[in-house]
Amino acid sequence: MNTGKMPHGMTALTPMLTLKDVDAAVAFYQKAFGFTHKYSMPGPDGHCAHAEMSHGGTTMMLGKPMPGKSALPQGEPSLSLYLYVEDVDKFLAHATANGATVKQPCTDMFWGDRMCALVDPFGYHWGFGTFVKEVKPEDLQKAMQAQMAGAKK
């Protein structure tokens, strides 16, 4: 598929989070999740209206709500973000010490990652994973059923 031209450092799919306080989000994502701040653009009120951050070669954009164009998270979101990190257990301890809320503790998952699920102070749901082992496609269904059966007990 032809994705067309993209700016340097961007990927074909770039998450854009809508937040009331972009400045606070930039500070949180740097401190708790280890993102690197690329740049910010202040709006007419002097507060950040748009920012870009990166982690592991992926860029994430942050912006204030635009009437009719973006919405803030409400209730259970239909979107979550998944990010690979070096050591998910250490990452979980650091993120929760800096304001993230645990939705799922670190667990070895059937697809080969060790992962946790967190909610940030802005209501966004995140999965963080560390690759542990390769699982063959033909073994995924059986591994999923085994893990789900264990979760029901």
Accessible surface in RSA format (square Angstrom, percent):
REM  Atomic radii and reference values for relative SASA: ProtOr
REM  Chains: A
REM  Algorithm: Lee & Richards
REM  Probe-radius: 1.40
REM  Slices: 20
REM RES _ NUM      All-atoms   Total-Side   Main-Chain    Non-polar    All polar
REM                ABS   REL    ABS   REL    ABS   REL    ABS   REL    ABS   REL
RES MET A   1   223.29 115.6 137.61  91.1  85.68 204.0 116.53  99.1 106.76 141.4
RES ASN A   2   138.70  95.6 104.43 100.9  34.26  82.5  42.31 101.8  96.39  93.2
RES THR A   3    70.48  50.1  38.21  38.7  32.27  76.9  34.34  46.1  36.15  54.6
RES GLY A   4    44.66  55.1   0.00   N/A  44.66  55.1  32.99  90.5  11.66  26.1
RES LYS A   5   210.21 102.5 175.49 107.7  34.71  82.6 124.20 111.8  86.00  91.6
RES MET A   6    85.47  44.3  53.65  35.5  31.81  75.7  56.60  48.1  28.86  38.2
RES PRO A   7    97.45  71.0  82.00  74.8  15.45  56.1  94.40  77.9   3.05  19.0
RES HIS A   8   186.03 101.7 155.44 108.0  30.59  78.3 115.21 118.7  70.82  82.4
RES GLY A   9    38.54  47.5   0.00   N/A  38.54  47.5  28.85  79.2   9.70  21.7
RES MET A  10    38.08  19.7  21.97  14.5  16.12  38.4  20.29  17.2  17.80  23.6
RES THR A  11    56.85  40.4  49.19  49.9   7.66  18.2  50.57  67.9   6.28   9.5
RES ALA A  12    71.33  65.6  32.98  50.9  38.36  87.3  35.84  50.5  35.49  94.0
RES LEU A  13   155.10  86.4 146.26 104.6   8.84  22.2 146.81 103.1   8.29  22.3
RES THR A  14    29.07  20.7  10.27  10.4  18.80  44.8   7.94  10.7  21.13  31.9
RES PRO A  15    35.20  25.7  24.58  22.4  10.62  38.6  35.20  29.1   0.00   0.0
RES MET A  16    91.03  47.1  65.10  43.1  25.93  61.7  63.68  54.1  27.35  36.2
RES LEU A  17     1.11   0.6   0.87   0.6   0.24   0.6   1.11   0.8   0.00   0.0
RES THR A  18     9.75   6.9   9.06   9.2   0.70   1.7   0.33   0.4   9.43  14.3
RES LEU A  19     2.63   1.5   0.76   0.5   1.86   4.7   2.63   1.8   0.00   0.0
RES LYS A  20   155.75  76.0 137.01  84.1  18.73  44.6  81.66  73.5  74.08  78.9
RES ASP A  21    71.75  50.3  67.45  67.1   4.30  10.2  27.37  64.4  44.38  44.3
RES VAL A  22     0.99   0.6   0.00   0.0   0.99   2.4   0.00   0.0   0.99   2.7
RES ASP A  23    64.47  45.2  56.25  56.0   8.22  19.4  30.58  72.0  33.89  33.8
RES ALA A  24    40.71  37.4  29.47  45.5  11.24  25.6  37.60  52.9   3.11   8.2
RES ALA A  25     0.00   0.0   0.00   0.0   0.00   0.0   0.00   0.0   0.00   0.0
RES VAL A  26    14.35   9.4  14.35  13.0   0.00   0.0  14.35  12.5   0.00   0.0
RES ALA A  27    57.96  53.3  51.69  79.8   6.27  14.3  54.76  77.1   3.20   8.5
RES PHE A  28    20.16  10.1  13.56   8.4   6.60  17.2  19.61  11.9   0.55   1.6
RES TYR A  29     0.00   0.0   0.00   0.0   0.00   0.0   0.00   0.0   0.00   0.0
RES GLN A  30    78.37  43.8  67.01  49.0  11.35  27.0  13.62  29.0  64.74  49.1
RES LYS A  31   138.42  67.5 125.98  77.3  12.44  29.6  79.51  71.6  58.91  62.7
RES ALA A  32     0.03   0.0   0.01   0.0   0.02   0.0   0.01   0.0   0.02   0.1
RES PHE A  33     1.24   0.6   0.00   0.0   1.24   3.2   0.58   0.4   0.66   1.9
RES GLY A  34    48.99  60.4   0.00   N/A  48.99  60.4  30.04  82.4  18.95  42.5
RES PHE A  35    12.47   6.2   5.48   3.4   6.99  18.2   5.48   3.3   6.99  20.0
RES THR A  36    85.25  60.6  81.42  82.5   3.83   9.1  53.39  71.7  31.85  48.2
RES HIS A  37    65.31  35.7  46.91  32.6  18.40  47.1  26.97  27.8  38.34  44.6
RES LYS A  38    80.16  39.1  47.13  28.9  33.03  78.6  47.91  43.1  32.26  34.4
RES TYR A  39    92.64  43.3  88.01  50.1   4.63  12.1  71.85  54.0  20.79  25.6
RES SER A  40    45.15  38.2  22.62  30.2  22.53  51.9  19.22  40.9  25.93  36.3
RES MET A  41    92.97  48.1  92.68  61.3   0.30   0.7  55.63  47.3  37.34  49.5
RES PRO A  42    99.11  72.2  77.61  70.7  21.50  78.1  77.89  64.3  21.22 131.9
RES GLY A  43    14.14  17.4   0.00   N/A  14.14  17.4   6.65  18.3   7.49  16.8
RES PRO A  44   155.29 113.2 109.70 100.0  45.58 165.7 123.31 101.8  31.97 198.7
RES ASP A  45    90.35  63.3  56.17  55.9  34.19  80.8  48.74 114.7  41.61  41.5
RES GLY A  46    57.08  70.4   0.00   N/A  57.08  70.4  32.25  88.5  24.83  55.6
RES HIS A  47   106.77  58.4 105.92  73.6   0.85   2.2  64.62  66.6  42.15  49.0
RES CYS A  48     5.18   3.9   2.51   2.8   2.68   6.3   3.47   8.8   1.71   1.8
RES ALA A  49    36.67  33.7  30.31  46.8   6.36  14.5  30.31  42.7   6.36  16.9
RES HIS A  50    31.91  17.4  31.91  22.2   0.00   0.0  19.98  20.6  11.93  13.9
RES ALA A  51     0.00   0.0   0.00   0.0   0.00   0.0   0.00   0.0   0.00   0.0
RES GLU A  52    17.20   9.9  17.20  13.0   0.00   0.0   0.00   0.0  17.20  14.0
RES MET A  53     0.00   0.0   0.00   0.0   0.00   0.0   0.00   0.0   0.00   0.0
RES SER A  54    27.70  23.4  27.11  36.2   0.59   1.4  12.05  25.7  15.65  21.9
RES HIS A  55    35.54  19.4  28.54  19.8   7.00  17.9  23.95  24.7  11.59  13.5
RES GLY A  56    80.47  99.2   0.00   N/A  80.47  99.2  40.31 110.6  40.16  89.9
RES GLY A  57    67.04  82.7   0.00   N/A  67.04  82.7  42.55 116.8  24.49  54.9
RES THR A  58    49.43  35.2  49.34  50.0   0.08   0.2  22.92  30.8  26.50  40.1
RES THR A  59     1.75   1.2   1.61   1.6   0.14   0.3   0.06   0.1   1.69   2.6
RES MET A  60     3.17   1.6   3.17   2.1   0.00   0.0   1.96   1.7   1.21   1.6
RES MET A  61    44.23  22.9  44.23  29.3   0.00   0.0  32.52  27.7  11.70  15.5
RES LEU A  62     0.00   0.0   0.00   0.0   0.00   0.0   0.00   0.0   0.00   0.0
RES GLY A  63     2.25   2.8   0.00   N/A   2.25   2.8   2.25   6.2   0.00   0.0
RES LYS A  64    55.70  27.2  50.37  30.9   5.33  12.7  33.02  29.7  22.67  24.2
RES PRO A  65    50.21  36.6  36.38  33.2  13.83  50.3  36.38  30.0  13.83  86.0
RES MET A  66   105.17  54.5 105.02  69.5   0.15   0.4  76.83  65.3  28.33  37.5
RES PRO A  67   130.20  94.9 102.06  93.0  28.14 102.3 114.60  94.6  15.59  96.9
RES GLY A  68    90.65 111.8   0.00   N/A  90.65 111.8  45.63 125.2  45.02 100.8
RES LYS A  69   166.42  81.2 127.51  78.2  38.91  92.6  85.00  76.5  81.42  86.7
RES SER A  70    44.38  37.5  18.36  24.5  26.01  59.9  28.54  60.8  15.83  22.2
RES ALA A  71    76.97  70.8  55.84  86.2  21.13  48.1  60.66  85.4  16.30  43.2
RES LEU A  72    49.35  27.5  40.47  29.0   8.88  22.3  40.62  28.5   8.73  23.5
RES PRO A  73    39.32  28.7   9.12   8.3  30.20 109.8  20.46  16.9  18.86 117.2
RES GLN A  74   151.04  84.5 125.44  91.7  25.60  61.0  47.17 100.4 103.87  78.8
RES GLY A  75    74.11  91.4   0.00   N/A  74.11  91.4  45.11 123.8  29.01  65.0
RES GLU A  76   139.03  79.8 112.22  84.9  26.81  63.8  64.43 124.6  74.60  60.9
RES PRO A  77    38.62  28.1  11.26  10.3  27.36  99.5  17.95  14.8  20.67 128.5
RES SER A  78   128.28 108.4  80.05 106.8  48.23 111.1  58.00 123.5  70.29  98.5
RES LEU A  79   101.72  56.6  95.06  68.0   6.66  16.7  99.73  70.0   1.98   5.3
RES SER A  80    74.06  62.6  51.73  69.0  22.33  51.4  16.31  34.7  57.76  80.9
RES LEU A  81    23.95  13.3  21.28  15.2   2.67   6.7  23.53  16.5   0.43   1.2
RES TYR A  82    89.29  41.7  59.10  33.6  30.19  78.6  59.13  44.4  30.16  37.2
RES LEU A  83    22.75  12.7  21.45  15.3   1.30   3.3  22.75  16.0   0.00   0.0
RES TYR A  84   122.33  57.1 109.04  62.0  13.29  34.6  83.40  62.7  38.92  48.0
RES VAL A  85    18.93  12.5   5.72   5.2  13.21  31.8  13.17  11.4   5.77  15.6
RES GLU A  86   167.98  96.4 141.13 106.8  26.85  63.9  63.36 122.6 104.62  85.4
RES ASP A  87    54.36  38.1  48.26  48.0   6.10  14.4  18.60  43.8  35.76  35.7
RES VAL A  88     1.90   1.2   1.10   1.0   0.79   1.9   1.10   1.0   0.79   2.2
RES ASP A  89    63.44  44.4  55.54  55.3   7.90  18.7  29.92  70.4  33.52  33.4
RES LYS A  90   153.20  74.7 144.95  88.9   8.24  19.6  93.80  84.4  59.39  63.3
RES PHE A  91    24.51  12.3  18.63  11.5   5.88  15.3  24.00  14.6   0.51   1.5
RES LEU A  92    29.15  16.2  29.15  20.9   0.00   0.0  29.15  20.5   0.00   0.0
RES ALA A  93    64.11  58.9  52.04  80.3  12.06  27.4  59.75  84.1   4.35  11.5
RES HIS A  94    89.54  48.9  83.62  58.1   5.92  15.1  62.04  63.9  27.50  32.0
RES ALA A  95     0.00   0.0   0.00   0.0   0.00   0.0   0.00   0.0   0.00   0.0
RES THR A  96    48.00  34.1  31.26  31.7  16.74  39.9  17.83  24.0  30.17  45.6
RES ALA A  97    87.23  80.2  43.81  67.6  43.42  98.8  56.30  79.3  30.93  81.9
RES ASN A  98    33.92  23.4  14.68  14.2  19.24  46.3   8.07  19.4  25.84  25.0
RES GLY A  99    42.58  52.5   0.00   N/A  42.58  52.5  29.71  81.5  12.87  28.8
RES ALA A 100     7.98   7.3   0.00   0.0   7.98  18.2   0.00   0.0   7.98  21.2
RES THR A 101    86.48  61.5  82.16  83.3   4.32  10.3  56.95  76.5  29.53  44.6
RES VAL A 102    65.14  42.9  42.46  38.4  22.68  54.7  42.46  36.9  22.68  61.5
RES LYS A 103   107.57  52.5  74.63  45.8  32.94  78.4  56.13  50.5  51.44  54.8
RES GLN A 104    53.76  30.1  52.87  38.6   0.89   2.1  22.72  48.4  31.04  23.5
RES PRO A 105    83.91  61.2  83.91  76.5   0.00   0.0  83.91  69.3   0.00   0.0
RES CYS A 106    19.54  14.8   3.68   4.1  15.86  37.3   3.51   8.9  16.03  17.3
RES THR A 107    45.65  32.5  42.38  43.0   3.27   7.8  36.22  48.7   9.43  14.3
RES ASP A 108    93.09  65.2  79.71  79.3  13.37  31.6  34.74  81.8  58.34  58.2
RES MET A 109    31.76  16.4  24.52  16.2   7.24  17.2  25.35  21.5   6.41   8.5
RES PHE A 110    50.82  25.4  39.41  24.4  11.41  29.7  49.38  29.9   1.44   4.1
RES TRP A 111    87.87  35.3  74.59  36.1  13.28  31.2  70.51  37.6  17.36  28.2
RES GLY A 112     1.73   2.1   0.00   N/A   1.73   2.1   1.73   4.7   0.00   0.0
RES ASP A 113     3.18   2.2   2.03   2.0   1.15   2.7   0.06   0.1   3.12   3.1
RES ARG A 114    66.34  27.9  66.34  33.8   0.00   0.0  20.54  28.1  45.80  27.8
RES MET A 115    16.49   8.5  16.49  10.9   0.00   0.0  12.74  10.8   3.76   5.0
RES CYS A 116     0.00   0.0   0.00   0.0   0.00   0.0   0.00   0.0   0.00   0.0
RES ALA A 117    18.42  16.9  18.42  28.4   0.00   0.0  18.42  25.9   0.00   0.0
RES LEU A 118     0.31   0.2   0.00   0.0   0.31   0.8   0.00   0.0   0.31   0.8
RES VAL A 119    32.72  21.5  32.18  29.1   0.54   1.3  32.18  28.0   0.54   1.5
RES ASP A 120     5.32   3.7   0.00   0.0   5.32  12.6   0.56   1.3   4.76   4.7
RES PRO A 121    78.04  56.9  34.55  31.5  43.48 158.1  47.86  39.5  30.18 187.6
RES PHE A 122    49.13  24.6  29.62  18.3  19.52  50.8  38.02  23.0  11.12  31.8
RES GLY A 123    28.34  35.0   0.00   N/A  28.34  35.0  23.43  64.3   4.91  11.0
RES TYR A 124    19.20   9.0  19.12  10.9   0.07   0.2  14.77  11.1   4.42   5.5
RES HIS A 125    25.62  14.0  24.98  17.4   0.64   1.6  10.23  10.5  15.38  17.9
RES TRP A 126     6.50   2.6   3.96   1.9   2.54   6.0   5.33   2.8   1.17   1.9
RES GLY A 127     6.71   8.3   0.00   N/A   6.71   8.3   5.32  14.6   1.39   3.1
RES PHE A 128     0.00   0.0   0.00   0.0   0.00   0.0   0.00   0.0   0.00   0.0
RES GLY A 129     0.00   0.0   0.00   N/A   0.00   0.0   0.00   0.0   0.00   0.0
RES THR A 130    28.49  20.3  28.05  28.4   0.44   1.1  28.49  38.3   0.00   0.0
RES PHE A 131   115.41  57.7  96.41  59.7  19.00  49.4  96.41  58.5  19.00  54.4
RES VAL A 132    88.26  58.1  59.61  54.0  28.65  69.0  63.48  55.2  24.78  67.2
RES LYS A 133   123.67  60.3 119.15  73.1   4.52  10.8  66.92  60.2  56.75  60.5
RES GLU A 134   145.68  83.6 120.30  91.0  25.37  60.4  55.22 106.8  90.46  73.9
RES VAL A 135    24.24  16.0  11.11  10.1  13.13  31.6  14.11  12.3  10.13  27.5
RES LYS A 136   127.93  62.4 124.77  76.6   3.17   7.5  69.93  62.9  58.01  61.8
RES PRO A 137   109.56  79.8  96.13  87.6  13.43  48.8  96.55  79.7  13.01  80.9
RES GLU A 138   130.20  74.8  96.54  73.0  33.66  80.1  66.78 129.2  63.42  51.8
RES ASP A 139    56.19  39.4  55.69  55.4   0.50   1.2  13.12  30.9  43.07  43.0
RES LEU A 140    60.47  33.7  60.19  43.1   0.29   0.7  60.45  42.5   0.02   0.1
RES GLN A 141   101.53  56.8  97.52  71.3   4.01   9.6  50.98 108.5  50.55  38.3
RES LYS A 142   150.09  73.2 146.53  89.9   3.57   8.5  93.61  84.3  56.48  60.2
RES ALA A 143    30.79  28.3  21.20  32.7   9.59  21.8  28.57  40.2   2.22   5.9
RES MET A 144    55.36  28.7  55.36  36.6   0.00   0.0  27.82  23.7  27.54  36.5
RES GLN A 145   102.35  57.2  96.67  70.6   5.68  13.5  33.73  71.8  68.62  52.0
RES ALA A 146    69.11  63.5  49.93  77.1  19.18  43.6  58.85  82.9  10.27  27.2
RES GLN A 147    50.26  28.1  38.91  28.4  11.36  27.0  38.06  81.0  12.20   9.3
RES MET A 148   106.78  55.3 104.86  69.4   1.92   4.6  94.60  80.4  12.18  16.1
RES ALA A 149    51.50  47.3  44.97  69.4   6.52  14.8  48.48  68.3   3.02   8.0
RES GLY A 150    43.23  53.3   0.00   N/A  43.23  53.3  26.83  73.6  16.40  36.7
RES ALA A 151    84.86  78.0  46.54  71.8  38.32  87.2  58.84  82.9  26.03  68.9
RES LYS A 152   178.06  86.9 139.93  85.9  38.14  90.8  91.49  82.4  86.57  92.2
RES LYS A 153   208.70 101.8 142.18  87.2  66.52 158.4 120.70 108.6  88.00  93.7
END  Absolute sums over single chains surface
CHAIN  1 A     9664.1       7242.5       2421.7       5968.9       3695.2
END  Absolute sums over all chains
TOTAL          9664.1       7242.5       2421.7       5968.9       3695.2
